């Protein structure tokens, strides 16, 4: 057999495997999300994707209006600033969980998915900027959806232009990579993933 035929066969096999994985995920994730919504119709926590003081300030007021829910801040402004914002809003310290493991939007979700699973959180509010929400929801559908965690989006108004759909496609691919391998591909992404408002 000629080397080019072998190379084409390998590519076809890889493409077939990728398609099979996507088909499997596309059938399992909606079922897991339907179960999550049925078992937890109301959000059980608040997740804020850090990206500027505006998000944290919005989240503090939102948390004040939802006093029974813990608030998880994934990356964002430094701890001291965040604590000042939440103290001013009179959010008790025991309700606030500052998580600094994320380096980008995909890792906002991958670093917390198993934590939420172990805490039996099946539904969370998702707070981020309006320009960023489409990509965040897409990633959440894959990463959190694979763990049976639903999200209810709450957008923070901004003046930022919408993000490129290419970033969403890239990060959905990274999310599938994480589901299948446990690695998010964060080391492969360009350093452009800033979410600051």
N, C-alpha and C positions, 0 to 999 in steps of 0.2 A: 504494500500500500504506500502511496506517495505521501510525503510529509504534509503537504497542504490538505489532503483529505483527512488525515489524522487530526490536524489542527482544527479543521472545520467541524469534525465530529465532536471534539472536546468542547468547542464553543457551543454547539447545539445542545450538548448534555448539560453544560452549565446554565444555559438559558432555560432549558426545560426544568431543571431543578429550581431555579429562581421563580419561574412561573408557578410551579407546584407549591412552593412555600407561600407565595403571595395568595394563591387560591385558598390554601388551607387557612392562612391568617384571616383572609377576608370572610371566611365562613365561621370561624371560631370567635373572633373578636365581637361581632355584633351579638352573638348569643351571650357572651360574658357580660356585655354592656346591658343587655336587656335584663339579665338576672340582677345585675347591680342596681339598676333603676327600680326593679320590682322589690328588692329587699331593702333598699335605702332610697325611697323617693325624695327625701329631703337631704341636702348636703350635710355631712357630718364634720367638716373641717373647712378651713379657708386656706387656699394656697396662693401665695403672691409670688410672681416671678419678678425678682428684683430688676431694677433698671432705671432708677432715679427716685428722688425724694417724693415726687408726685404720686407714684404708685404706693409707696409706704404710707403717705398721708391719707390717701384715699382708703387704703386698707384699714388704717386705724379707725377711721369713721365707720367703715363698713363693719368692722369687728365690734365696735361699740353698739351697733344696732343688732348684732347677733351674739349676745353675751354667753350663749351656751356652747359656742364653737371655738376650738383652738385655732390659732393662726400660725401658719408655717410660711416663713419668708425664705425663699431659695435664692441665695446670693444677694446682690443689691448693695445698698449703701452700707457703710461700716456699722458694726454692732452698736457703738456709742450713739451715733446719730439715730439709728433705728430705735434704740431703747428710749431715747429722748422723745421721739415722735409718739411712741406707744404710751409712755408715761403721761405725756400731756393729754392724750385721749383717755387716760385713766383705764387702760387695758392692763389687768393684772399680769404680772410677770410670768406666772405659771401657765398662762394661756398662750404665751409666745414661744415659738420654736425657731431659732435662727439657724439655718443650715447653710454652710459655706462651701459645700463640696462641689457644687455645680460650676462649670466654666463657660457654659453656653446654654441655649434653650433646650437642646436634647438632654443634656445632663441635669437640667432643672427637674426633669421627669424621671430619668433613669436612677438618679441618686435617692429619690424618695419613694419610688414605686413599691419596693419590697418593705420599706419602713411602714408605709400606709397599709400594706397587706397584713403585716404582723399586728398592726393596731386595729385591724378589721374595719378600716375606713374604706367604704365602697363608693362614696360619692363626695365630691368636694367642690366648693366654689373655686373658680380659677380667675384670678385677677391679674390683668396685664393691660398694656396700652392698646388702644383701638387698632393702630397700625400693625401691631404684633400679634393680635388675637387669632387671625386665620392660621398662621403658622403654628402657634401654640396649641390650638385646638386639633390640628392635624397630627402633631406629634403626640398629644395626649391620647388621641383615638388609638394610635398604635401602642405606645408604651403603657399607659394606664389601662387601656382597653385589654391588652394582653394579660393584665393582672386582675381584670374584673373591677376596675375603678372608673366610674363615670364622672364627668365634669359638667358643671353649670357655669358658663362663661359670664363674667362681669367685666365690662370694658371700662378703662380709664380714658376719658377724652384727651386727645393730644392734637397738635398741629402737624405731626409727622406724616410724610407721604406713606402710602401703603408699601409693604415689603414686596420684593420680587417673588413671583411664583417659583422661580428657580431655587431660591433658598428653601422654600417649602418642600419642593421635590427632593432636594438634597437631604434635608433633615428627615423626611419620611424614609428615605433609603437608609440613613443612619439608624433610624428607629427600628427598622426591620433587621438590620445588622445586629443591633443590641438584643432583640428578641431571640434571634437564632444563635448568636455566639456569646452574648453577655458583654460584648465590647461595643462602645458607642461610636468609635471612630473619631473621637474628639481630637486625637493627635493628628488626624488627617485633614481637619477642616482649616480653612483660612482664618486669620485673626480678625475677620470682618464682622463677627457675630455680635457686635455690641447692640444692646437693646436699650441703651439710655434714651430717655425722652428728650 
